[in-house]
């Protein structure tokens, strides 16, 4: 099976013009499908939701499959109402909060995003029975588990995706870290998260980057990068790599991964190309088979460029 590329929903708060321009440029990117919608904070959505029909139309005209995403944490009545409305828009819906299934008639096809904890075959089988046709696995699964879930997905008729590139989504909270950092109440945050276009790093007491925060979301400080694992993931049965929007030349990033899947570039060459624009300035791929998720497995191999983490 040949892997292709999916662009996940943008996790960050960008200006309306920046968001519109991002999706306009994405028309030319070598990706098969795109997820559009707000995952992190419903307060951000009014700034650009009026552009969503045009964004969807633009991407579909370019031959992309398009899905709409739910929030990752649905807590308010207006959020539940917005979620219910998504299922009436005639597009696939990617759920990132399992409670969204309450609004979905049983058997209606849907996608599952990486914020839903699909950790075993039983969960995958349940979601398949409910109508899931595509599942992006959480980024913390090792290769052995990915292979087992791909096997279960094939038996259930579900396409399985794996996180390919981007800061890894780790947790959602009812508390807004950005607001608290600036001594603001969550309801009066003044959208300060928009000052950190790829998230804000959090350091340990000894000054080493540990995590990054994005409003109510916690992500990794390092950028997840599957460049060295594309063959292993394809062999495991993965149908697509998911690329998470970030600032910089994102279309170039997509092209780099397309070339990697086609065997046109080596993993070392792709890493060298993408590292200068990586949020946090370093990569991680330890969840696949390393001692920890934050580990980068290739820094000490003499046949590859040294990409060790910067130490402060």
DAJOLIN-V806219 format. One record per backbone hydrogen bond with DSSP energy under -0.5 kcal/mol. NH is the residue of the N-H (numbers start at 1). CO is the residue of the C=O. Records with the same first field share a line. If there is no record, write none. Layout:
NH->CO / CO
This chain:
4->239
6->241
7->33
8->6 / 243
14->12
19->15
20->16
21->17
22->18
23->19
24->20
25->21
26->22
27->23 / 24
28->25
29->26
31->29
32->5
33->5
34->65
35->7
36->67
39->37
44->41
45->41
46->42
47->44
48->45
49->45
51->48
52->49
55->51
56->52
57->53
58->54
59->55
60->56
61->57
62->58
63->60
64->59
65->32
67->34
68->92
69->36
70->94
72->39
75->73
80->76
81->77
82->78
83->79
84->80
85->81
86->82
87->83 / 84
88->85
89->86
92->66
94->68
95->93 / 111
96->71
100->97
101->98
102->99
103->100
104->101
105->103
107->130
108->105
110->131
111->93
112->134
113->95
116->113
118->116
119->117
124->120
125->121
126->122
127->123
128->124
129->125
130->126
131->127 / 128
132->127
133->110
134->110
135->159
136->112
137->135 / 161
141->138
143->288
146->142
147->143
148->144
149->145
150->146
151->147
152->148
153->149
154->150
155->151
156->152
157->153 / 154
158->153
159->133
161->135 / 159
162->240
164->242
165->242
166->224
168->222
170->218
171->218
173->216
177->175 / 215
178->215
180->176
181->177
182->178
183->180
184->179
188->185
189->186
192->189
194->191
195->192
196->193
197->195
199->196
200->213
202->211
204->208
207->204
210->202
211->202
212->219
213->200
214->217
216->214
217->214
218->171
219->212
220->168
221->210
223->282
224->166 / 222
225->284
226->164
229->226
230->227
233->229
234->230
235->231
236->232
237->233 / 234
238->233
239->160
240->160
241->4
242->162
243->6 / 241
244->165
250->248
253->249
254->250
255->251
256->252
257->253
258->254
259->255
260->256
261->257
262->258
263->260
264->259
265->259
270->266
271->267
272->268
273->269
274->270
275->271
276->272
277->274
278->275
281->278
284->223
285->295
286->293 / 295
287->293
288->285
289->285
290->286
295->292
297->295
299->296
301->298
302->300
304->301
307->305
